[in-house]
Amino acid sequence: MTRAIRFAAIAAIAVAGAALAGCSADPVADQYRSGDNKGYIASDFRVDEIAPDDRGEPVEWAGETETGEQLSSDDTAGDVTVINFWYAECGPCIAEAGDLEEVWQQYQGDGVQFVGVNTYNQAPTAVSFARDNGVTYPSIIDVNTGAVKLAFAAETPIQATPTTLVIDKQGRIAARIIGELEGPSVLSTLVGDTLDEA
């Protein structure tokens, strides 16, 4: 086999391998190929409740909010905390913003805190989103470091956006909502049940 033919054969194998790799299971790529490039990773709505005896370790997290304040799990310790992973261009994140705010207003002052984690935008965009959608709780800007998302990876990888977590008073994940909230009632019930735990 001549050198030119051998080179052509190797190039053909490389091209075939790249084509096969492009067919691997990648939700965003699959959406793009189907012409359904939404700009977020779609997921069926799912709620996972975790019994107190089955919960993992407390998750320690920290970051800087859209207003430049430092916020961490130390600041929410002893409270039930709702953590919502979102970004401004995500259609379901926009759709559920009012439901999240409604539950926040329902429980504000009752030992419950809400924290957004913006996984894609810088602070000015997050500030605009909060203003335009009436969101009054803080959001950590996580796009630069991914530190908050990484902090939760051992207990629950954040693969779909939006994802909402309910954290118990000990800092453990009590419930996980994957996908857009279908109204405020499910989240409200999860928060109330977690708040009522001994």
N, C-alpha and C positions, 0 to 999 in steps of 0.2 A: 504494500500500500504506500503510495507516494505521500510525501509530507503534506501537500496541498489537500489531498483527499482526506487524510487523517484529520487535519484541521477543520475541514468542512463537516466531518462526522461529529467531532467534538462540539462544534458550534450548534449543530442540529440537536444534539442531546441536551445541551444547555437550554436552548429555546423551548424544547418539549418539557423539560423540568420546570421552567418558569411558568409555562402555560398550566401545568398540573398544579403547581403551587397556588396559582390564581384561582383554582377551583376549590380550595380548601374552605372549611366551614368558618366563615367570618361574617357575622351578622350585618355589619355595615357594608361590606363588599357585596353581600347577597342583595341587600336593599338597593345598592347602586346599580347592580347588573339588571335588576328587575324594573328599573326606572322609578324606584320608590325611595329616592335619596332624601330622607326627611331631615337629616342633620342631627339626628339623635338615634340611639340604639333602642329600637322598639322592643317592647316586652309585653306579654300578656299580663293583665292585672293579677297579682297574687299576694295573699297575706299569709305570713308565717308567724304564728305565735309560739313563743318558747316558754315552757313551764319553768318556774324559778329554779327547780332542782337540775334542770338541763342547760341552764345558761352557762356561757363560757366565762372567761376572765373579764374583769373591768377593762375598758379601753381608755387609754390615756391619749388625748389629742390636743393640739394647740395650733393656733394660726392667727393671722391678722385680718380684721374685718374690713369691709369696704370703706369704713370711716377712719381706718388706721389704728383702731384699738386692738390690743392683744386680748384673745379670748381662748380659754382652754377648759379641759375637763375639770380642773381645779375650781373654776368659776361656777360650774354647774353641779358640783358634788353635793349629794344629798337631795337633789331635785330629780323629778322625772324630766327627761330631756328628749325633745323631738329633733332629730337631725335630718334635714332634707337636702339631698344632693341634686343640683340643678344647674342650668345655665340659661341665658337669656333667649337664645334662638330656638330652644327646645319647645315645640308646640305644646306637649302635655304639661311642661313646667309652667307655661303661661296659663293653661286651662285650670290647673289645680291651685294656683297661687291664692285665689280667693278662699278656697276651702281650708287651706293651711292657715291663713290669717284668721278665719272664723274660729277655728279650734284654738288658736293662740289667744284670741280675745276671750274665749269661753273660760280658759284655765289660767290666764295671766293672774299672778298674785296668789295662786293656790299651790305653790311648790312645783310649778312646771315652767320649763324654759324651752324656747324654740331657737334653733340655730340653722341657718342655711349654709351649705357648702357649695360655692360656685366653682365648678370644675373646669371652666373654659374661658371666662371673661375676666377682664381687669376691673378694677374698682369703679371707674366712672360708669361703665355699662351696668354694673350691679346696682349702683345708686339710682340710675335712670329706671331700671326695671322695678326697683322697690317703689319709687315714686309713682310710676305709671300704673302699677298693679296694687297699690295700697298695702304693701308689705311693710310692717313696722318692726319686725325682729331682725337681728343682725345676720349677716352672711360673711363667712370666712372666704377670702379669695385664695383658692387652693391651686390655681392653674400653674403658678410658677414653681411650686415645690411638690405638689401632690401629697403633702405630709399627712393631711387628715384622711384622705382616701387610703393611703398606705397604712395608717394607724389601725383602720378597721379591717384590713385585708386578712389578717389571721382569723378573725371571727366571722366575717362575712364579706367576701369580695364584692365590690360595687361595680357590677358589669352593665347594668341598665340605668338609663336616666329617663325620668326621675326614679330615685329610690329614697324611701323615707324609713328611718329607724326610730323606734321608741326605746329609750334607754332608761333602765330602772334606777332607783335611788342609789344603788351600789355601783353604777356605771356600766352595767352589763346590758347586752342587747336583749330586750324583752319581746320585741316584735319587729318584723321587717315587712314593708309594703313595697312591692316591686311594680313599677308602672304608675300611671296617672291615677290619683285618687278619684273614686267614683262618688263624689260628694263628701261632706265632712263627717258623716255618722260613723264610719268604720274607724277612722283615726280618733275621733272623740271617744268612742267606746274603749279602744286600746289604751288611750292615755288615762281615762278614768279607772279602768281595771288595774293598770300598773300603779296608779296613785294610791289605790285602796289596799295594795298589798301590805302585809304587816312588816 
